[in-house]
Amino acid sequence: MVAVPPTPTRLGLRAEGIGTVLLATGYRPSHPWLRLSVTAPDGTIAQRRGVTSAPGVYVVGQRFQHRRDSGYIDGARHNAQAVVAHLLGRAAPLVPTLPAANAAPTS
């Protein structure tokens, strides 16, 4: 029998040398575990072509992320291509902004 260590509940990204986190979010927007201020009012992760406002945090696979098929495996590949292009410096910086909590709605 092989002893399996317990699953960590926290991870020090800097201490582990991790500079990029890619969230493959799936079809339904439910991220109660995400402790970053990147969640939009509708529950999705605010992003533009997979780039969030949190440095080093990217997302693929959200429903209607950029295309109608973004929430499906075949469609998520387009989002992944955009994220990779950004990471390789081949895309213009795209940083989304969240609406202010007390901002007046725009029409």
C-alpha positions in Angstrom: 0.0 0.0 0.0 1.2 3.5 -0.9 0.7 6.3 1.6 -1.0 9.3 -0.1 -0.4 12.7 1.5 -3.5 14.8 2.3 -4.7 17.2 -0.3 -3.5 20.8 0.4 -6.2 23.4 1.0 -3.9 26.3 0.3 -1.0 26.9 -2.0 1.6 29.7 -1.9 1.9 30.5 -5.6 5.0 32.6 -5.3 6.7 30.1 -3.0 6.0 27.3 -5.5 7.2 29.5 -8.5 3.7 29.6 -10.1 3.1 32.7 -12.1 0.1 31.7 -14.3 -3.2 30.2 -13.3 -5.6 29.0 -16.1 -9.2 28.5 -14.9 -11.1 26.0 -17.1 -14.4 27.0 -15.8 -17.0 24.8 -17.5 -20.5 25.6 -18.6 -22.1 27.0 -15.4 -20.9 30.1 -13.7 -20.3 29.1 -10.1 -17.1 30.1 -8.5 -17.7 30.5 -4.7 -14.2 29.1 -4.1 -12.5 31.9 -6.2 -11.2 34.6 -3.8 -10.3 37.2 -6.4 -12.2 40.3 -7.4 -12.7 39.1 -11.0 -16.3 37.9 -10.8 -18.9 39.9 -12.7 -22.4 40.6 -11.3 -23.8 37.7 -13.4 -21.4 35.2 -11.8 -19.1 34.8 -14.7 -15.4 35.7 -14.5 -14.9 39.2 -16.1 -12.4 38.7 -18.9 -11.6 39.8 -22.4 -10.4 37.0 -24.6 -9.5 35.0 -21.5 -7.4 37.7 -19.8 -8.7 38.8 -16.4 -7.9 41.9 -14.4 -5.9 39.8 -11.9 -2.3 39.5 -13.1 -1.4 35.9 -14.2 -5.0 34.7 -14.0 -6.7 33.5 -17.2 -9.9 31.7 -18.1 -11.2 29.5 -20.9 -14.4 27.6 -21.4 -17.0 30.1 -20.1 -20.3 30.0 -21.8 -20.4 32.8 -24.4 -16.8 33.8 -23.4 -16.1 35.2 -26.8 -18.1 33.0 -29.1 -21.4 31.1 -28.9 -19.5 27.8 -28.6 -17.0 28.9 -26.0 -18.5 26.7 -23.3 -18.0 23.6 -25.3 -14.7 21.7 -25.8 -14.5 22.5 -29.5 -15.2 26.2 -28.9 -12.9 26.6 -25.9 -10.0 25.9 -28.2 -10.5 29.4 -29.7 -10.3 30.9 -26.2 -7.2 28.9 -25.4 -5.5 30.2 -28.6 -6.2 33.7 -27.5 -4.8 33.1 -24.0 -1.7 31.4 -25.4 -1.1 34.3 -27.8 -1.4 36.8 -24.9 1.1 34.7 -22.8 3.6 34.6 -25.7 3.2 38.4 -26.2 1.6 38.1 -29.6 -1.6 39.8 -28.6 -2.3 43.3 -27.4 -2.9 43.5 -23.7 -6.6 43.1 -22.9 -7.5 43.8 -19.3 -11.2 43.9 -18.5 -12.7 46.2 -15.9 -15.5 45.4 -13.6 -18.3 47.9 -13.2 -18.2 49.8 -9.9 -20.7 48.4 -7.4 -22.3 51.8 -7.0 -22.1 53.0 -10.6 -25.2 54.1 -12.3 -26.4 51.8 -15.1 -25.6 52.8 -18.6 -28.1 52.7 -21.4 
